Structures are given as structure tokens and as C-alpha cells.
Amino acid sequence: MDPGFCRHYRGDGMPPSNRYCRSCPHAAIACDRLWQRVVDLAGSAGGLPVPLPGTRAVLFPNPGKADFVRLQVNVRWNLTKEDFLHFIATGHARMGRKEQRHDPFVSPSLTRQEPYVGAIIGLLGGQDTPEIAAVRAVQKGCRDRNPYMAG
């Protein structure tokens, strides 16, 4: 995990700080809006799986817990909010071992989220959607490029 992926991130990438995005006081500026689109996409098929184009995976909602959605190929696993936001910032969310926590290519949860996050982004409208641009601006601290940040 790249602990510099967001200017608001507080922690060293080790548990529990690797889950900081779930409690970030700045998430309402843009990150929550984008993550809600992911949660809504997961529930868009009325409880049925949503196929992720270009992969064998499907996306499911996670009833009762909004901090992650579920993915499935052969087994079901979680896509966490922080893994998704890390990918937005870095373009990486690979699997890793605990001794690789500071590898900037590894996801905060150490689970493999590539290429699935890319497929989700495609279903949301691509890398240039306003919500993704807003999150990147918040992560980098660029007020002038973020329509959701006040003066």
C-alpha cells in the first residue's frame, strides 16, 4: 500500500490504519459520493450479481455493511472502500503478503482487486467521470479542480 495515496490518510498501512478511509473525516467531500455509486452499482440488479466486463467476476451488494461490496469468481471476497480509493489514486490494487504492506502496488487489504476495480470504473462511466476526478482532487489536495470542495 502506498500510504501517500491520499493527503488525508493517517497511518502506516498496517492494521487498523489500513482501513482509515472508512472513518476519514474528509470522506464526505468526494470519496463517499464515489463509493456510494459503487454500492449502488452492486445493488443495481435487484440482488442478482452484476457481471464485470472483461473478467469472469461478478459484483454483489453487501447487506448491512456499506464499507465494502462483494466480488466473486469461484469464491466470494470483499472489495473494500479503501482498496477502491487506493486504486483510484495509484492505479494499483494487487495481492500481497503481510511483509509487502509498504509495496505501493499492493492493496490496503492485501487482496487482489485488479482487474475488477477497472471493470467497475468502466461501468461507472470511466476514469474521467466527475466523481473520480473529484476524489483524485481531494486525494491530491487540489481545491481548484474539485467541484465538490468549497473555496
PASEBA-1860 file (N, C-alpha, C; in nm, 3 decimals):
! residues 151
1> MDPGFCRH> 0.084/-0.117/0.000/0.000/0.000/0.000/0.089/0.124/0.000 ~ 0.048/0.220/-0.078/0.117/0.348/-0.080/0.051/0.439/0.023 ~ 0.113/0.461/0.140/0.049/0.546/0.241/0.037/0.692/0.198 ~ 0.101/0.730/0.089/0.088/0.865/0.037/-0.021/0.877/-0.069 ~ -0.107/0.777/-0.081/-0.208/0.780/-0.188/-0.309/0.893/-0.169 ~ -0.325/0.941/-0.047/-0.419/1.049/-0.019/-0.361/1.142/0.085 ~ -0.374/1.270/0.064/-0.319/1.366/0.159/-0.387/1.359/0.295 ~ -0.506/1.300/0.301/-0.579/1.289/0.427/-0.551/1.159/0.503
9> YRGDGMPP> -0.489/1.063/0.437/-0.465/0.933/0.501/-0.376/0.949/0.623 ~ -0.415/0.888/0.731/-0.336/0.888/0.855/-0.307/0.745/0.892 ~ -0.182/0.708/0.889/-0.145/0.573/0.928/-0.021/0.528/0.855 ~ 0.016/0.406/0.884/0.138/0.349/0.827/0.110/0.232/0.734 ~ -0.016/0.207/0.705/-0.053/0.097/0.617/-0.075/-0.035/0.689 ~ -0.044/-0.038/0.818/-0.065/-0.158/0.898/-0.206/-0.153/0.959 ~ -0.265/-0.270/0.988/-0.395/-0.270/1.055/-0.382/-0.204/1.193 ~ -0.479/-0.127/1.235/-0.606/-0.096/1.170/-0.600/0.028/1.081
17> SNRYCRSC> -0.485/0.097/1.074/-0.482/0.221/0.996/-0.502/0.198/0.846 ~ -0.485/0.075/0.799/-0.508/0.049/0.656/-0.655/0.062/0.620 ~ -0.741/0.075/0.719/-0.885/0.092/0.697/-0.931/0.235/0.723 ~ -0.838/0.329/0.723/-0.867/0.468/0.759/-0.978/0.530/0.674 ~ -0.988/0.496/0.547/-1.089/0.557/0.459/-1.230/0.540/0.513 ~ -1.253/0.437/0.591/-1.387/0.412/0.645/-1.427/0.516/0.749 ~ -1.329/0.579/0.812/-1.359/0.677/0.917/-1.302/0.815/0.886 ~ -1.249/0.836/0.768/-1.187/0.964/0.732/-1.288/1.078/0.747
25> PHAAIACD> -1.253/1.181/0.822/-1.346/1.292/0.838/-1.364/1.376/0.711 ~ -1.281/1.354/0.611/-1.288/1.429/0.486/-1.360/1.351/0.375 ~ -1.404/1.229/0.403/-1.464/1.143/0.301/-1.590/1.203/0.238 ~ -1.663/1.282/0.314/-1.788/1.339/0.262/-1.763/1.439/0.150 ~ -1.642/1.493/0.139/-1.612/1.591/0.036/-1.631/1.530/-0.103 ~ -1.583/1.408/-0.125/-1.596/1.346/-0.257/-1.595/1.193/-0.252 ~ -1.516/1.135/-0.164/-1.498/0.989/-0.163/-1.627/0.914/-0.136 ~ -1.707/0.963/-0.042/-1.833/0.895/-0.010/-1.927/0.894/-0.130
33> RLWQRVVD> -1.926/1.002/-0.207/-2.013/1.011/-0.325/-1.975/0.904/-0.428 ~ -1.846/0.891/-0.453/-1.800/0.789/-0.549/-1.827/0.650/-0.495 ~ -1.794/0.626/-0.369/-1.815/0.493/-0.312/-1.963/0.456/-0.315 ~ -2.052/0.553/-0.293/-2.195/0.524/-0.299/-2.235/0.478/-0.438 ~ -2.173/0.531/-0.541/-2.200/0.485/-0.677/-2.161/0.338/-0.693 ~ -2.049/0.297/-0.630/-2.006/0.157/-0.635/-2.109/0.070/-0.563 ~ -2.151/0.112/-0.444/-2.251/0.037/-0.367/-2.382/0.028/-0.446 ~ -2.423/0.139/-0.506/-2.547/0.138/-0.587/-2.533/0.045/-0.707
41> LAGSAGGL> -2.417/0.046/-0.772/-2.394/-0.044/-0.885/-2.406/-0.190/-0.840 ~ -2.349/-0.221/-0.725/-2.355/-0.359/-0.674/-2.498/-0.404/-0.650 ~ -2.585/-0.311/-0.613/-2.725/-0.346/-0.587/-2.818/-0.321/-0.704 ~ -2.764/-0.283/-0.818/-2.847/-0.242/-0.931/-2.924/-0.355/-1.000 ~ -2.888/-0.478/-0.974/-2.956/-0.591/-1.039/-3.058/-0.656/-0.946 ~ -3.101/-0.583/-0.844/-3.204/-0.636/-0.754/-3.159/-0.758/-0.676 ~ -3.033/-0.761/-0.635/-2.981/-0.874/-0.558/-2.912/-0.979/-0.642 ~ -2.929/-0.973/-0.772/-2.858/-1.064/-0.862/-2.718/-1.010/-0.887
49> PVPLPGTR> -2.625/-1.095/-0.925/-2.488/-1.048/-0.950/-2.480/-0.957/-1.071 ~ -2.390/-0.861/-1.065/-2.365/-0.769/-1.176/-2.235/-0.816/-1.243 ~ -2.240/-0.862/-1.367/-2.118/-0.908/-1.435/-2.022/-0.792/-1.458 ~ -1.894/-0.817/-1.438/-1.790/-0.717/-1.461/-1.726/-0.746/-1.597 ~ -1.748/-0.660/-1.693/-1.698/-0.681/-1.831/-1.547/-0.703/-1.836 ~ -1.507/-0.798/-1.919/-1.366/-0.827/-1.937/-1.307/-0.916/-1.830 ~ -1.391/-0.961/-1.737/-1.345/-1.051/-1.630/-1.447/-1.163/-1.616 ~ -1.415/-1.260/-1.535/-1.511/-1.365/-1.502/-1.584/-1.334/-1.373
57> AVLFPNPG> -1.557/-1.218/-1.315/-1.611/-1.181/-1.184/-1.749/-1.118/-1.195 ~ -1.820/-1.128/-1.084/-1.947/-1.059/-1.067/-1.941/-0.979/-0.938 ~ -2.025/-0.877/-0.931/-2.031/-0.786/-0.819/-2.163/-0.804/-0.746 ~ -2.155/-0.809/-0.613/-2.274/-0.823/-0.528/-2.276/-0.712/-0.425 ~ -2.396/-0.675/-0.378/-2.401/-0.583/-0.264/-2.362/-0.657/-0.137 ~ -2.333/-0.583/-0.034/-2.307/-0.641/0.097/-2.409/-0.585/0.194 ~ -2.516/-0.657/0.217/-2.622/-0.606/0.303/-2.570/-0.574/0.444 ~ -2.605/-0.456/0.490/-2.573/-0.419/0.628/-2.436/-0.359/0.651
65> KADFVRLQ> -2.348/-0.359/0.552/-2.213/-0.305/0.572/-2.175/-0.227/0.447 ~ -2.179/-0.096/0.455/-2.156/-0.012/0.338/-2.008/0.013/0.308 ~ -1.917/-0.038/0.391/-1.775/-0.015/0.369/-1.713/-0.110/0.268 ~ -1.789/-0.209/0.225/-1.740/-0.296/0.119/-1.855/-0.358/0.042 ~ -1.822/-0.399/-0.080/-1.911/-0.476/-0.165/-1.842/-0.610/-0.184 ~ -1.909/-0.702/-0.249/-1.850/-0.835/-0.268/-1.828/-0.865/-0.415 ~ -1.719/-0.936/-0.440/-1.684/-0.985/-0.573/-1.682/-1.136/-0.568 ~ -1.705/-1.199/-0.683/-1.698/-1.344/-0.688/-1.652/-1.390/-0.824
73> VNVRWNLT> -1.557/-1.483/-0.824/-1.520/-1.559/-0.942/-1.557/-1.702/-0.908 ~ -1.473/-1.770/-0.832/-1.508/-1.902/-0.778/-1.550/-1.889/-0.634 ~ -1.484/-1.803/-0.561/-1.518/-1.775/-0.422/-1.557/-1.627/-0.411 ~ -1.624/-1.593/-0.305/-1.666/-1.456/-0.282/-1.570/-1.388/-0.186 ~ -1.532/-1.264/-0.216/-1.444/-1.187/-0.129/-1.489/-1.042/-0.130 ~ -1.431/-0.963/-0.041/-1.470/-0.823/-0.025/-1.384/-0.729/-0.108 ~ -1.448/-0.631/-0.165/-1.380/-0.514/-0.221/-1.410/-0.403/-0.122 ~ -1.307/-0.357/-0.053/-1.327/-0.255/0.049/-1.319/-0.115/-0.011
81> KEDFLHFI> -1.378/-0.022/0.060/-1.375/0.119/0.020/-1.232/0.167/0.001 ~ -1.144/0.132/0.096/-1.006/0.179/0.089/-0.928/0.116/-0.027 ~ -0.956/-0.009/-0.061/-0.891/-0.071/-0.177/-0.931/0.003/-0.305 ~ -1.060/0.035/-0.315/-1.110/0.105/-0.434/-1.048/0.244/-0.443 ~ -1.046/0.318/-0.333/-0.991/0.454/-0.334/-0.840/0.453/-0.356 ~ -0.771/0.351/-0.306/-0.627/0.338/-0.330/-0.604/0.319/-0.480 ~ -0.687/0.237/-0.543/-0.674/0.216/-0.686/-0.700/0.345/-0.764 ~ -0.799/0.423/-0.722/-0.828/0.550/-0.789/-0.703/0.638/-0.788
89> ATGHARMG> -0.633/0.642/-0.677/-0.515/0.728/-0.663/-0.392/0.672/-0.734 ~ -0.371/0.543/-0.725/-0.244/0.484/-0.769/-0.253/0.401/-0.896 ~ -0.372/0.351/-0.928/-0.386/0.259/-1.041/-0.345/0.118/-1.006 ~ -0.324/0.091/-0.877/-0.280/-0.042/-0.834/-0.362/-0.092/-0.716 ~ -0.389/-0.222/-0.716/-0.457/-0.289/-0.605/-0.428/-0.438/-0.617 ~ -0.301/-0.472/-0.605/-0.260/-0.612/-0.620/-0.260/-0.687/-0.488 ~ -0.254/-0.820/-0.501/-0.245/-0.906/-0.385/-0.106/-0.894/-0.324 ~ -0.099/-0.911/-0.193/0.031/-0.908/-0.127/0.031/-0.991/0.000
97> RKEQRHDP> 0.148/-1.007/0.055/0.166/-1.075/0.183/0.193/-0.969/0.288 ~ 0.178/-1.006/0.415/0.190/-0.907/0.521/0.323/-0.833/0.520 ~ 0.430/-0.898/0.474/0.560/-0.831/0.467/0.568/-0.735/0.348 ~ 0.464/-0.731/0.264/0.460/-0.641/0.149/0.367/-0.522/0.170 ~ 0.327/-0.496/0.292/0.231/-0.389/0.321/0.275/-0.253/0.269 ~ 0.406/-0.229/0.256/0.453/-0.100/0.209/0.488/-0.099/0.061 ~ 0.452/-0.204/-0.009/0.467/-0.208/-0.154/0.355/-0.122/-0.213 ~ 0.387/-0.015/-0.287/0.283/0.075/-0.337/0.188/0.012/-0.439
105> FVSPSLTR> 0.220/-0.107/-0.487/0.134/-0.174/-0.584/0.032/-0.266/-0.517 ~ 0.046/-0.289/-0.388/-0.038/-0.382/-0.313/-0.158/-0.307/-0.254 ~ -0.274/-0.372/-0.255/-0.394/-0.308/-0.199/-0.385/-0.300/-0.047 ~ -0.456/-0.206/0.014/-0.455/-0.195/0.160/-0.495/-0.324/0.232 ~ -0.586/-0.402/0.172/-0.631/-0.527/0.235/-0.545/-0.647/0.198 ~ -0.447/-0.625/0.111/-0.359/-0.731/0.060/-0.430/-0.828/-0.033 ~ -0.551/-0.795/-0.077/-0.625/-0.883/-0.168/-0.612/-0.832/-0.311 ~ -0.626/-0.922/-0.405/-0.617/-0.887/-0.547/-0.747/-0.824/-0.592
113> QEPYVGAI> -0.741/-0.697/-0.629/-0.861/-0.627/-0.675/-0.850/-0.587/-0.822 ~ -0.733/-0.610/-0.882/-0.715/-0.584/-1.025/-0.749/-0.712/-1.101 ~ -0.815/-0.712/-1.208/-0.867/-0.604/-1.292/-1.011/-0.564/-1.257 ~ -1.062/-0.615/-1.148/-1.203/-0.596/-1.114/-1.239/-0.450/-1.089 ~ -1.151/-0.377/-1.020/-1.179/-0.236/-0.995/-1.182/-0.158/-1.127 ~ -1.099/-0.195/-1.220/-1.102/-0.130/-1.352/-1.234/-0.153/-1.422 ~ -1.287/-0.273/-1.412/-1.417/-0.304/-1.474/-1.529/-0.225/-1.407 ~ -1.521/-0.209/-1.276/-1.622/-0.130/-1.204/-1.616/0.015/-1.249
121> IGLLGGQD> -1.495/0.068/-1.260/-1.479/0.205/-1.307/-1.539/0.221/-1.446 ~ -1.519/0.122/-1.532/-1.579/0.126/-1.665/-1.730/0.132/-1.659 ~ -1.790/0.052/-1.571/-1.936/0.054/-1.558/-1.988/0.185/-1.500 ~ -1.904/0.253/-1.424/-1.943/0.383/-1.367/-1.929/0.497/-1.468 ~ -1.866/0.469/-1.582/-1.851/0.571/-1.685/-1.708/0.603/-1.723 ~ -1.613/0.537/-1.660/-1.473/0.555/-1.697/-1.396/0.645/-1.602 ~ -1.267/0.652/-1.628/-1.174/0.726/-1.543/-1.203/0.875/-1.535 ~ -1.273/0.929/-1.633/-1.295/1.074/-1.638/-1.430/1.118/-1.583
129> TPEIAAVR> -1.500/1.030/-1.510/-1.627/1.072/-1.452/-1.602/1.183/-1.350 ~ -1.698/1.272/-1.331/-1.680/1.382/-1.236/-1.650/1.334/-1.093 ~ -1.711/1.224/-1.051/-1.688/1.174/-0.915/-1.544/1.125/-0.897 ~ -1.488/1.059/-0.999/-1.350/1.012/-0.990/-1.255/1.131/-0.993 ~ -1.282/1.228/-1.078/-1.198/1.349/-1.082/-1.202/1.420/-0.947 ~ -1.318/1.427/-0.886/-1.331/1.493/-0.756/-1.252/1.420/-0.648 ~ -1.258/1.287/-0.648/-1.182/1.210/-0.549/-1.032/1.231/-0.569 ~ -0.988/1.226/-0.692/-0.844/1.248/-0.718/-0.800/1.387/-0.672
137> AVQKGCRD> -0.884/1.486/-0.694/-0.851/1.622/-0.650/-0.842/1.628/-0.498 ~ -0.933/1.562/-0.428/-0.928/1.559/-0.281/-0.803/1.485/-0.235 ~ -0.774/1.372/-0.298/-0.656/1.294/-0.259/-0.528/1.375/-0.275 ~ -0.522/1.456/-0.381/-0.403/1.535/-0.407/-0.408/1.672/-0.340 ~ -0.527/1.712/-0.294/-0.541/1.842/-0.231/-0.557/1.956/-0.328 ~ -0.621/1.931/-0.442/-0.635/2.032/-0.547/-0.775/2.093/-0.543 ~ -0.795/2.193/-0.462/-0.927/2.256/-0.447/-0.979/2.313/-0.579 ~ -0.892/2.370/-0.658/-0.936/2.437/-0.780/-0.992/2.341/-0.884
145> RNPYMAG> -0.959/2.211/-0.877/-1.009/2.115/-0.975/-1.122/2.030/-0.920 ~ -1.165/2.055/-0.795/-1.268/1.973/-0.733/-1.398/2.051/-0.718 ~ -1.499/2.019/-0.796/-1.625/2.093/-0.787/-1.698/2.074/-0.656 ~ -1.660/1.974/-0.575/-1.730/1.946/-0.450/-1.666/2.015/-0.330 ~ -1.547/2.072/-0.349/-1.479/2.138/-0.238/-1.510/2.287/-0.239 ~ -1.548/2.339/-0.125/-1.575/2.482/-0.112/-1.444/2.559/-0.102 ~ -1.442/2.679/-0.164/-1.332/2.774/-0.163/-1.222/2.739/-0.081
END
